């Protein structure tokens, strides 16, 4: 925490020394947004993109990329400078152009004429991207493209339960003179059945209308259809004109069904294409539950002050779109996953009462009767080692359904991996697997201790090697505690670059009484998590991660000793056990695609003493005792017995040069060992 505070103070001082103009970018704008046909040749009517160096902070050379969406650059692109400086433009592709602006002084404006070819119906956009970051980036719509001579639109949609104001309907020309020359007499509007117009306040205006038309120009065809007489009010203009219909209300009848409501716009001329527009959503109840932006990332296990940003989730917004949807006095529950606990909250918007927090559940009541909107910011603690979406489930008897909103993303500070080793009970100087602790981000590991605690049937046989193999994390003391099974690593300084700690060469002593099977170790410590405790916002964490460092493959036995890997090479009598080279009186060989090994020499190589390898000449049977494992096979038989269980073989046991030979796979099964084959060197390794 001290380090974080000092960094913040230094950063604050640095910011105070930087002129405010250093944070400026550019002022980007369009001269106009046009409505055009897909095959339009804009020429002098093309919009112009203006990029102004309003802060005066551009470098001597600025490179700006302009990328088109639903449009393509013509072969020649016009770019000019208003003010001091110069600009060069290069067409990189159909959709990308690059501006190189040189010596642009404060106030200089770069102008790019958007005389382009359009690709399809819909919005045509230009994206501004800065190579240096000194120019404000953004995406700007400069044209609405249609394949007709006019475009019919509605400004927005609404959600309503009773009579409500409709958004404006617009008819825009894409070819000059289209509407006036078409012989337009009326515009007809038709709502879905069971919805009615209220047109008392209607106004029809625009470039193509003389004055303003009111309800006197309206004829009611039926409850859901009206005709607007515009013939005598039309006027001709020498530019692209429009007609705007405003002041309409939509009124649901008693038989109206909830759902999306449409209005059909038609006329007596083909130049105005009949168009179905979405008015909005009719709902007796409608509540919107959403996050106020992207989910915020939180390290699991952190425990700073309650309202520290390390615990902050994205703001949760609960808002009724239809008055009365949130019933007054009803309890609302916000529930997080069980591995999340609420530490604190902030509330804005309408007042809430009767707040209760029960670990991962937040409940409250809204008191205001109308226009309800609540904004909640939660500060949470996440159980150590957990990762994934932090989802808030919002439910109430006053809501028509439950809502699920992702407000955060839990990030596990480290990933712990281990190479599982095989151990034998009662033997010293054996190594457990290498443990690797990798940060998921810089400063994920905090100052403090990382602890690796072995199973109590194991003890460290000396101090292992601990090192930072990547990044700049600083560790100090590494100690094995007096109990013998606990390793402590002191983290002296957090990282600026995500780092990796490796614990290797960890030799252990194994108790003779240890059970066969997986041996687990716990990775813990306040460098990895700090929120363990008895408080309501803490967790009862025994460890950050539990890992399998070893597997005891056989229990202790007077006739069993630790063995190094044994290597046999096809066709060679010499074989190697660890660093020792031995010689057999029969070499491994391959027959019918099977690699055959001597059962006796492999058994001796993996630690079976000679007195535990028995031969019965009468029955031509070999029996091997290895720990609690008894393996038996008869010459000429294809059955291998392991602890009395029959293991069918795909060939029979044979004798070669006085030795019992079995396929390598069954040798391994008989001895409880693992086999590796290296085809390049024709080597069999048995562990």
FENHU-V382812 format. One record per residue. N is the residue number from 1. PHI is phi in whole degrees, -180 to 180 (* if undefined). PSI is psi in whole degrees, 0 to 359 (NA if undefined). NEAR is the number of other ideal C-beta (glycine too) atoms within 10 Angstrom. Layout:
# FENHU-V382812
n->(N | N)
phi->(PHI | PHI)
psi->(PSI | PSI)
near->(NEAR | NEAR)
This chain:
# FENHU-V382812
n->(1 | 2 | 3 | 4 | 5 | 6 | 7 | 8 | 9 | 10 | 11 | 12 | 13 | 14 | 15 | 16 | 17 | 18 | 19 | 20 | 21 | 22 | 23 | 24 | 25 | 26 | 27 | 28 | 29 | 30 | 31 | 32 | 33 | 34 | 35 | 36 | 37 | 38 | 39 | 40 | 41 | 42 | 43 | 44 | 45 | 46 | 47 | 48 | 49 | 50 | 51 | 52 | 53 | 54 | 55 | 56 | 57 | 58 | 59 | 60 | 61 | 62 | 63 | 64 | 65 | 66 | 67 | 68 | 69 | 70 | 71 | 72 | 73 | 74 | 75 | 76 | 77 | 78 | 79 | 80 | 81 | 82 | 83 | 84 | 85 | 86 | 87 | 88 | 89 | 90 | 91 | 92 | 93 | 94 | 95 | 96 | 97 | 98 | 99 | 100 | 101 | 102 | 103 | 104 | 105 | 106 | 107 | 108 | 109 | 110 | 111 | 112 | 113 | 114 | 115 | 116 | 117 | 118 | 119 | 120 | 121 | 122 | 123 | 124 | 125 | 126 | 127 | 128 | 129 | 130 | 131 | 132 | 133 | 134 | 135 | 136 | 137 | 138 | 139 | 140 | 141 | 142 | 143 | 144 | 145 | 146 | 147 | 148 | 149 | 150 | 151 | 152 | 153 | 154 | 155 | 156 | 157 | 158 | 159 | 160 | 161 | 162 | 163 | 164 | 165 | 166 | 167 | 168 | 169 | 170 | 171 | 172 | 173 | 174 | 175 | 176 | 177 | 178 | 179 | 180 | 181 | 182 | 183 | 184 | 185 | 186 | 187 | 188 | 189 | 190 | 191 | 192 | 193 | 194 | 195 | 196 | 197 | 198 | 199 | 200 | 201 | 202 | 203 | 204 | 205 | 206 | 207 | 208 | 209 | 210 | 211 | 212 | 213 | 214 | 215 | 216 | 217 | 218 | 219 | 220 | 221 | 222 | 223 | 224 | 225 | 226 | 227 | 228 | 229 | 230 | 231 | 232 | 233 | 234 | 235 | 236 | 237 | 238 | 239 | 240 | 241 | 242 | 243 | 244 | 245 | 246 | 247 | 248 | 249 | 250 | 251 | 252 | 253 | 254 | 255 | 256 | 257 | 258 | 259 | 260 | 261 | 262 | 263 | 264 | 265 | 266 | 267 | 268 | 269 | 270 | 271 | 272 | 273 | 274 | 275 | 276 | 277 | 278 | 279 | 280 | 281 | 282 | 283 | 284 | 285 | 286 | 287 | 288 | 289 | 290 | 291 | 292 | 293 | 294 | 295 | 296 | 297 | 298 | 299 | 300 | 301 | 302 | 303 | 304 | 305 | 306 | 307 | 308 | 309 | 310 | 311 | 312 | 313 | 314 | 315 | 316 | 317 | 318 | 319 | 320 | 321 | 322 | 323 | 324 | 325 | 326 | 327 | 328 | 329 | 330 | 331 | 332 | 333 | 334 | 335 | 336 | 337 | 338 | 339 | 340 | 341 | 342 | 343 | 344 | 345 | 346 | 347 | 348 | 349 | 350 | 351 | 352 | 353 | 354 | 355 | 356 | 357 | 358 | 359 | 360 | 361 | 362 | 363 | 364 | 365 | 366 | 367 | 368 | 369 | 370 | 371 | 372 | 373 | 374 | 375 | 376 | 377 | 378 | 379 | 380 | 381 | 382 | 383 | 384 | 385 | 386 | 387 | 388 | 389 | 390 | 391 | 392 | 393 | 394 | 395 | 396 | 397 | 398 | 399 | 400 | 401 | 402 | 403 | 404 | 405 | 406 | 407 | 408 | 409 | 410 | 411 | 412 | 413 | 414 | 415 | 416 | 417 | 418 | 419 | 420 | 421 | 422 | 423 | 424 | 425 | 426 | 427 | 428 | 429 | 430 | 431 | 432 | 433 | 434 | 435 | 436 | 437 | 438 | 439 | 440 | 441 | 442 | 443 | 444 | 445 | 446 | 447 | 448 | 449 | 450 | 451 | 452 | 453 | 454 | 455 | 456 | 457 | 458 | 459 | 460 | 461 | 462 | 463 | 464 | 465 | 466 | 467 | 468 | 469 | 470 | 471 | 472 | 473 | 474 | 475 | 476 | 477 | 478 | 479 | 480 | 481 | 482 | 483 | 484 | 485 | 486 | 487 | 488 | 489 | 490 | 491 | 492 | 493 | 494 | 495 | 496 | 497 | 498 | 499 | 500 | 501 | 502 | 503 | 504 | 505 | 506 | 507 | 508 | 509 | 510 | 511 | 512 | 513 | 514 | 515 | 516 | 517 | 518 | 519 | 520 | 521 | 522 | 523 | 524 | 525 | 526 | 527 | 528 | 529 | 530 | 531 | 532 | 533 | 534 | 535 | 536 | 537 | 538 | 539 | 540 | 541 | 542 | 543 | 544 | 545 | 546 | 547 | 548 | 549 | 550 | 551 | 552 | 553 | 554 | 555 | 556 | 557 | 558 | 559 | 560 | 561 | 562 | 563 | 564 | 565 | 566 | 567 | 568 | 569 | 570 | 571 | 572 | 573 | 574 | 575 | 576 | 577 | 578 | 579 | 580 | 581 | 582 | 583 | 584 | 585 | 586 | 587 | 588 | 589 | 590 | 591 | 592 | 593 | 594 | 595 | 596 | 597 | 598 | 599 | 600 | 601 | 602 | 603 | 604 | 605 | 606 | 607 | 608 | 609 | 610 | 611 | 612 | 613 | 614 | 615 | 616 | 617 | 618 | 619 | 620 | 621 | 622 | 623 | 624 | 625 | 626 | 627 | 628 | 629 | 630 | 631 | 632 | 633 | 634 | 635 | 636 | 637 | 638 | 639 | 640 | 641 | 642 | 643 | 644 | 645 | 646 | 647 | 648 | 649 | 650 | 651 | 652 | 653 | 654 | 655 | 656 | 657 | 658 | 659 | 660 | 661 | 662 | 663 | 664 | 665 | 666 | 667 | 668 | 669 | 670 | 671 | 672 | 673 | 674 | 675 | 676 | 677 | 678 | 679 | 680 | 681 | 682 | 683 | 684 | 685 | 686 | 687)
phi->(* | -62 | -64 | -62 | -65 | -64 | -63 | -64 | -66 | -63 | -62 | -62 | -64 | -61 | -64 | -66 | -89 | -92 | -60 | -62 | -64 | -67 | -95 | -74 | -126 | -146 | -104 | -102 | -157 | -117 | -70 | -170 | -117 | -110 | -113 | -141 | -79 | -61 | -97 | -66 | -107 | -69 | 57 | -70 | -85 | -67 | -66 | -121 | -87 | -115 | -122 | -106 | -80 | -74 | -94 | 70 | -107 | -69 | -75 | -61 | -134 | -118 | -112 | -124 | -100 | -120 | -117 | -91 | -125 | 66 | -159 | -134 | -69 | -77 | -61 | -112 | -115 | -99 | -136 | -133 | -122 | -108 | 120 | -86 | 119 | -143 | -139 | -120 | -124 | -129 | -83 | -85 | -160 | -59 | -113 | -121 | -131 | -122 | -100 | -116 | -105 | -119 | 54 | -82 | -78 | -59 | 92 | -66 | -117 | -93 | -116 | -122 | -79 | -90 | -86 | -126 | -102 | -92 | -99 | -157 | -65 | 117 | -80 | -105 | -130 | -127 | -105 | -102 | -127 | -104 | -73 | -96 | 89 | -82 | -104 | -63 | -96 | 174 | -120 | -130 | -84 | -114 | -155 | -111 | -106 | -138 | -96 | -104 | -87 | -139 | -129 | -110 | -141 | -124 | -66 | -164 | -111 | -130 | -119 | -147 | -117 | -129 | -54 | -146 | -72 | -82 | -75 | -67 | -103 | -125 | -118 | -117 | -76 | -110 | -131 | -58 | 86 | -58 | -69 | -63 | -83 | -77 | 82 | -63 | -110 | -148 | -118 | -110 | -118 | -129 | -84 | -60 | -57 | 77 | -128 | -121 | -87 | -115 | -115 | -59 | -106 | -62 | -138 | -116 | -136 | 132 | -61 | -96 | -118 | -76 | 72 | -135 | -92 | -120 | -66 | -67 | -88 | -102 | -117 | -89 | -79 | -155 | -60 | -119 | -135 | -130 | -118 | -110 | -82 | -118 | -55 | -78 | -101 | -69 | -137 | -99 | -131 | -93 | -138 | -69 | -103 | -148 | -129 | -118 | -111 | -131 | 82 | -81 | -121 | -111 | -128 | -74 | -87 | -64 | -93 | -67 | -97 | -66 | 142 | -78 | -115 | -123 | -125 | -100 | -107 | -142 | -160 | -91 | -126 | -77 | -65 | -102 | -68 | -59 | -132 | -100 | -112 | -84 | -75 | 158 | -117 | -95 | -149 | -68 | -137 | -156 | -125 | -108 | -121 | -154 | -90 | -89 | 142 | -71 | -61 | -95 | -86 | -134 | -73 | -69 | 89 | -72 | -152 | -94 | -62 | -53 | -104 | -66 | -62 | -64 | -113 | -84 | -98 | -63 | -66 | -98 | -114 | -120 | -141 | -89 | -89 | -121 | -55 | 89 | -68 | -94 | -74 | -61 | 86 | -81 | -80 | -110 | -112 | -118 | -117 | -104 | -57 | -63 | -88 | -122 | -126 | -82 | -99 | -162 | -154 | -123 | -131 | -130 | 90 | -67 | -68 | -120 | -132 | 51 | -77 | -135 | -121 | -126 | 58 | -104 | -121 | -119 | -130 | -160 | -126 | -96 | -100 | -76 | -84 | -132 | 50 | -73 | -151 | -123 | -120 | -122 | -113 | -103 | -117 | -128 | -113 | -114 | -57 | -55 | 85 | -80 | -149 | 126 | -67 | -98 | -103 | -98 | -100 | -107 | -145 | -168 | -66 | -87 | -108 | -76 | -157 | -87 | -122 | -125 | -131 | -86 | -106 | -154 | -135 | -78 | -117 | -69 | -64 | -139 | -112 | -110 | -126 | -146 | -93 | -72 | -99 | -104 | -122 | -118 | -68 | 74 | -122 | -90 | 58 | -106 | -102 | -83 | -70 | -69 | -106 | -119 | -115 | -117 | -69 | -86 | -164 | -61 | 63 | -68 | -86 | -94 | -65 | 147 | -116 | -105 | -120 | -116 | -113 | -80 | -57 | -69 | -86 | -118 | -136 | -64 | -103 | 104 | -88 | -73 | -87 | -125 | -149 | -90 | -96 | -152 | 88 | -122 | -60 | -112 | -114 | -117 | -74 | -126 | -135 | -96 | -71 | -61 | -70 | 89 | -112 | -118 | -109 | -115 | -120 | -89 | -92 | -91 | -153 | -72 | -94 | -100 | -130 | -49 | -119 | -130 | -108 | -119 | -112 | -138 | 54 | -90 | -87 | -135 | -102 | -112 | -62 | -65 | -88 | -64 | -78 | -70 | 127 | -69 | -114 | -103 | -129 | -105 | -105 | -149 | 117 | -73 | -74 | -102 | -155 | -128 | -102 | -92 | 164 | -101 | -68 | -62 | -102 | -118 | -126 | -88 | -94 | -82 | -165 | -81 | -148 | -115 | -126 | -93 | -85 | -159 | -138 | -80 | -89 | -144 | -72 | -63 | -155 | -61 | -100 | -117 | -132 | -64 | -128 | -83 | -58 | -109 | -121 | -120 | -109 | -56 | 85 | -117 | -76 | -74 | -138 | -123 | -117 | 64 | -97 | -92 | -100 | -122 | -128 | -98 | -94 | -147 | -89 | -61 | -147 | -117 | -139 | 52 | 79 | -108 | -89 | -104 | -126 | -75 | -63 | -65 | -67 | -68 | -61 | -63 | -65 | -99 | 105 | -88 | -73 | -63 | -71 | -98 | -117 | -117 | -122 | -108 | -68 | -66 | -95 | 53 | -123 | -109 | -126 | -124 | -107 | -136 | 61 | -93 | -104 | -119 | -113 | -144 | -147 | -109 | -60 | 88 | -101 | -103 | -114 | -107 | -105 | -123 | 53 | 87 | -86 | -83 | -116 | -66 | -108 | -89 | -156 | -101 | -70 | -129 | -109 | -132 | 53 | 83 | -119 | -77 | -115 | -132 | -59 | -56 | -62 | -83 | -59 | -62 | -66 | -65 | -101 | 65 | -114 | -111 | -124 | -124 | -120 | -111 | -65 | -66 | -103 | 53 | -115 | -105 | -112 | -118 | -119)
psi->(321 | 318 | 318 | 318 | 317 | 322 | 319 | 320 | 318 | 317 | 318 | 319 | 317 | 318 | 321 | 338 | 351 | 130 | 145 | 333 | 340 | 343 | 359 | 160 | 253 | 162 | 108 | 138 | 167 | 145 | 332 | 164 | 125 | 158 | 123 | 163 | 158 | 327 | 19 | 142 | 103 | 311 | 234 | 344 | 1 | 141 | 159 | 129 | 128 | 127 | 110 | 133 | 69 | 339 | 349 | 23 | 10 | 150 | 172 | 333 | 120 | 134 | 123 | 130 | 138 | 118 | 127 | 148 | 125 | 28 | 162 | 143 | 143 | 170 | 326 | 128 | 131 | 122 | 133 | 169 | 132 | 106 | 204 | 139 | 182 | 162 | 138 | 142 | 138 | 128 | 110 | 325 | 184 | 329 | 350 | 134 | 150 | 127 | 134 | 111 | 129 | 132 | 45 | 117 | 170 | 132 | 350 | 138 | 125 | 128 | 128 | 121 | 123 | 57 | 93 | 170 | 136 | 152 | 316 | 174 | 153 | 193 | 138 | 130 | 157 | 132 | 130 | 124 | 133 | 131 | 326 | 341 | 357 | 344 | 134 | 130 | 153 | 171 | 133 | 129 | 122 | 352 | 147 | 121 | 134 | 160 | 0 | 184 | 349 | 162 | 127 | 125 | 166 | 142 | 323 | 175 | 163 | 162 | 130 | 154 | 334 | 193 | 135 | 155 | 130 | 154 | 162 | 142 | 133 | 139 | 115 | 137 | 143 | 349 | 126 | 133 | 359 | 308 | 314 | 319 | 352 | 342 | 31 | 129 | 319 | 160 | 128 | 134 | 129 | 119 | 165 | 150 | 147 | 12 | 140 | 154 | 143 | 110 | 22 | 326 | 19 | 143 | 131 | 116 | 183 | 176 | 330 | 5 | 130 | 118 | 218 | 129 | 142 | 200 | 344 | 341 | 1 | 136 | 130 | 116 | 312 | 190 | 331 | 12 | 133 | 152 | 134 | 119 | 115 | 358 | 312 | 349 | 354 | 145 | 157 | 140 | 159 | 15 | 177 | 116 | 175 | 165 | 132 | 129 | 117 | 173 | 5 | 149 | 150 | 135 | 116 | 140 | 179 | 334 | 3 | 137 | 147 | 148 | 193 | 137 | 137 | 156 | 134 | 128 | 124 | 179 | 188 | 3 | 150 | 341 | 335 | 103 | 134 | 126 | 135 | 119 | 145 | 117 | 316 | 204 | 126 | 123 | 134 | 329 | 139 | 121 | 137 | 126 | 120 | 166 | 148 | 39 | 192 | 153 | 140 | 142 | 139 | 131 | 130 | 147 | 349 | 151 | 79 | 195 | 154 | 317 | 24 | 147 | 343 | 344 | 2 | 132 | 166 | 149 | 136 | 128 | 126 | 115 | 135 | 130 | 340 | 125 | 137 | 359 | 324 | 111 | 131 | 136 | 353 | 142 | 134 | 133 | 134 | 114 | 132 | 168 | 156 | 338 | 13 | 135 | 138 | 127 | 320 | 174 | 158 | 146 | 133 | 171 | 215 | 153 | 142 | 150 | 174 | 48 | 132 | 139 | 123 | 86 | 268 | 9 | 131 | 127 | 148 | 172 | 146 | 135 | 332 | 143 | 332 | 161 | 49 | 132 | 124 | 135 | 122 | 130 | 121 | 145 | 120 | 160 | 137 | 133 | 140 | 136 | 350 | 151 | 158 | 182 | 136 | 101 | 133 | 125 | 119 | 124 | 154 | 151 | 341 | 0 | 146 | 344 | 169 | 151 | 144 | 123 | 130 | 117 | 341 | 172 | 117 | 132 | 120 | 128 | 329 | 158 | 129 | 125 | 154 | 145 | 111 | 127 | 163 | 131 | 159 | 140 | 147 | 16 | 136 | 173 | 39 | 149 | 136 | 172 | 159 | 133 | 129 | 125 | 114 | 126 | 143 | 346 | 165 | 146 | 16 | 320 | 129 | 167 | 137 | 211 | 140 | 129 | 132 | 115 | 118 | 165 | 143 | 351 | 0 | 151 | 143 | 133 | 69 | 172 | 129 | 170 | 126 | 125 | 153 | 114 | 348 | 142 | 188 | 21 | 141 | 126 | 153 | 256 | 141 | 118 | 142 | 122 | 169 | 334 | 346 | 338 | 7 | 126 | 128 | 132 | 121 | 121 | 117 | 331 | 137 | 168 | 153 | 345 | 132 | 130 | 166 | 130 | 133 | 130 | 115 | 176 | 38 | 98 | 146 | 157 | 134 | 125 | 142 | 334 | 3 | 142 | 153 | 141 | 197 | 139 | 121 | 151 | 150 | 132 | 123 | 192 | 152 | 352 | 339 | 326 | 150 | 0 | 29 | 137 | 190 | 355 | 161 | 333 | 19 | 174 | 152 | 79 | 119 | 334 | 163 | 315 | 149 | 125 | 151 | 101 | 339 | 167 | 121 | 115 | 332 | 145 | 172 | 145 | 140 | 335 | 10 | 130 | 160 | 140 | 142 | 165 | 142 | 134 | 127 | 134 | 131 | 129 | 358 | 134 | 332 | 138 | 163 | 130 | 108 | 237 | 358 | 133 | 128 | 168 | 129 | 162 | 6 | 131 | 150 | 150 | 167 | 129 | 133 | 37 | 4 | 137 | 119 | 132 | 155 | 125 | 320 | 311 | 325 | 319 | 314 | 322 | 330 | 17 | 8 | 126 | 161 | 324 | 347 | 12 | 111 | 141 | 127 | 104 | 333 | 312 | 358 | 50 | 137 | 135 | 133 | 131 | 121 | 101 | 234 | 12 | 130 | 118 | 138 | 137 | 145 | 136 | 134 | 354 | 150 | 20 | 126 | 129 | 125 | 111 | 39 | 345 | 138 | 129 | 105 | 136 | 156 | 11 | 174 | 156 | 139 | 163 | 130 | 123 | 37 | 7 | 142 | 125 | 134 | 154 | 145 | 324 | 323 | 333 | 314 | 317 | 323 | 324 | 0 | 37 | 173 | 148 | 136 | 142 | 127 | 102 | 329 | 319 | 0 | 47 | 135 | 126 | 128 | 128 | NA)
near->(10 | 7 | 12 | 14 | 9 | 10 | 12 | 10 | 10 | 10 | 10 | 9 | 9 | 9 | 11 | 7 | 6 | 9 | 9 | 9 | 11 | 10 | 10 | 17 | 19 | 26 | 14 | 18 | 12 | 16 | 14 | 10 | 13 | 20 | 18 | 22 | 19 | 17 | 9 | 19 | 11 | 17 | 8 | 6 | 14 | 22 | 22 | 18 | 21 | 16 | 28 | 21 | 25 | 17 | 19 | 12 | 18 | 26 | 13 | 9 | 12 | 23 | 14 | 25 | 16 | 22 | 17 | 22 | 14 | 18 | 21 | 14 | 21 | 16 | 5 | 9 | 18 | 13 | 22 | 13 | 16 | 12 | 13 | 12 | 18 | 14 | 19 | 10 | 19 | 11 | 15 | 12 | 10 | 14 | 18 | 15 | 20 | 17 | 21 | 15 | 24 | 14 | 14 | 25 | 11 | 15 | 14 | 22 | 19 | 27 | 16 | 23 | 19 | 23 | 18 | 23 | 16 | 21 | 16 | 10 | 15 | 15 | 14 | 27 | 15 | 24 | 15 | 20 | 15 | 17 | 14 | 12 | 8 | 17 | 25 | 16 | 14 | 12 | 12 | 16 | 15 | 21 | 25 | 17 | 22 | 21 | 13 | 17 | 20 | 27 | 22 | 22 | 17 | 20 | 11 | 11 | 14 | 17 | 15 | 22 | 18 | 13 | 11 | 17 | 14 | 26 | 17 | 16 | 22 | 19 | 24 | 23 | 25 | 20 | 15 | 16 | 16 | 22 | 30 | 15 | 14 | 17 | 12 | 21 | 14 | 17 | 23 | 16 | 23 | 19 | 23 | 19 | 13 | 15 | 20 | 20 | 21 | 16 | 19 | 11 | 12 | 22 | 16 | 24 | 18 | 21 | 16 | 25 | 21 | 11 | 9 | 13 | 21 | 14 | 16 | 7 | 21 | 20 | 11 | 13 | 12 | 10 | 14 | 20 | 17 | 23 | 19 | 20 | 15 | 23 | 11 | 9 | 18 | 18 | 13 | 12 | 15 | 7 | 9 | 19 | 22 | 18 | 26 | 17 | 24 | 18 | 17 | 23 | 17 | 24 | 16 | 22 | 11 | 5 | 8 | 17 | 11 | 13 | 9 | 12 | 23 | 14 | 23 | 16 | 21 | 18 | 23 | 14 | 18 | 10 | 16 | 23 | 16 | 12 | 17 | 12 | 17 | 14 | 23 | 20 | 17 | 24 | 18 | 13 | 17 | 19 | 20 | 13 | 21 | 13 | 17 | 12 | 9 | 11 | 17 | 16 | 13 | 24 | 22 | 24 | 27 | 19 | 23 | 16 | 12 | 14 | 14 | 15 | 10 | 15 | 26 | 19 | 24 | 21 | 17 | 22 | 17 | 26 | 18 | 23 | 17 | 18 | 15 | 15 | 20 | 26 | 15 | 13 | 11 | 12 | 14 | 21 | 18 | 25 | 20 | 22 | 18 | 11 | 18 | 26 | 23 | 23 | 23 | 16 | 20 | 12 | 13 | 11 | 16 | 19 | 11 | 18 | 9 | 10 | 11 | 10 | 18 | 12 | 15 | 18 | 15 | 22 | 16 | 22 | 17 | 24 | 13 | 14 | 13 | 10 | 11 | 20 | 16 | 21 | 15 | 23 | 17 | 24 | 21 | 25 | 29 | 29 | 21 | 25 | 22 | 18 | 15 | 15 | 13 | 25 | 15 | 26 | 15 | 20 | 16 | 21 | 9 | 18 | 20 | 11 | 8 | 12 | 17 | 12 | 19 | 15 | 27 | 25 | 17 | 22 | 17 | 21 | 24 | 26 | 15 | 19 | 12 | 20 | 14 | 14 | 17 | 17 | 22 | 21 | 21 | 18 | 17 | 11 | 11 | 19 | 17 | 29 | 20 | 17 | 23 | 17 | 27 | 19 | 21 | 15 | 14 | 15 | 19 | 23 | 27 | 23 | 17 | 17 | 16 | 25 | 19 | 28 | 20 | 23 | 20 | 12 | 17 | 23 | 18 | 20 | 17 | 11 | 13 | 22 | 11 | 20 | 11 | 16 | 11 | 14 | 17 | 13 | 24 | 14 | 18 | 10 | 10 | 16 | 12 | 19 | 12 | 6 | 11 | 14 | 18 | 18 | 22 | 15 | 22 | 16 | 23 | 11 | 12 | 20 | 20 | 12 | 12 | 18 | 24 | 17 | 24 | 17 | 23 | 16 | 13 | 27 | 15 | 27 | 17 | 25 | 15 | 12 | 10 | 20 | 12 | 13 | 11 | 12 | 22 | 14 | 25 | 17 | 22 | 22 | 22 | 17 | 26 | 29 | 27 | 18 | 22 | 19 | 12 | 7 | 12 | 12 | 20 | 16 | 22 | 8 | 17 | 11 | 20 | 25 | 19 | 14 | 18 | 16 | 25 | 27 | 14 | 20 | 17 | 18 | 16 | 17 | 20 | 8 | 13 | 23 | 13 | 16 | 18 | 14 | 15 | 24 | 19 | 27 | 16 | 16 | 10 | 13 | 15 | 12 | 24 | 17 | 19 | 12 | 6 | 10 | 10 | 13 | 10 | 20 | 11 | 18 | 19 | 23 | 13 | 13 | 12 | 8 | 6 | 16 | 19 | 23 | 30 | 24 | 24 | 21 | 22 | 26 | 25 | 20 | 26 | 22 | 23 | 25 | 15 | 10 | 8 | 19 | 19 | 12 | 13 | 11 | 6 | 5 | 11 | 15 | 17 | 23 | 16 | 22 | 19 | 22 | 20 | 12 | 17 | 15 | 25 | 20 | 26 | 18 | 15 | 10 | 14 | 14 | 13 | 22 | 17 | 18 | 10 | 7 | 7 | 9 | 14 | 8 | 18 | 10 | 14 | 13 | 23 | 13 | 13 | 13 | 11 | 10 | 17 | 23 | 22 | 26 | 21 | 20 | 14 | 23 | 28 | 20 | 17 | 24 | 24 | 17 | 23 | 12 | 17 | 12 | 12 | 11 | 6 | 5 | 10 | 15 | 17 | 22 | 15 | 23 | 14)
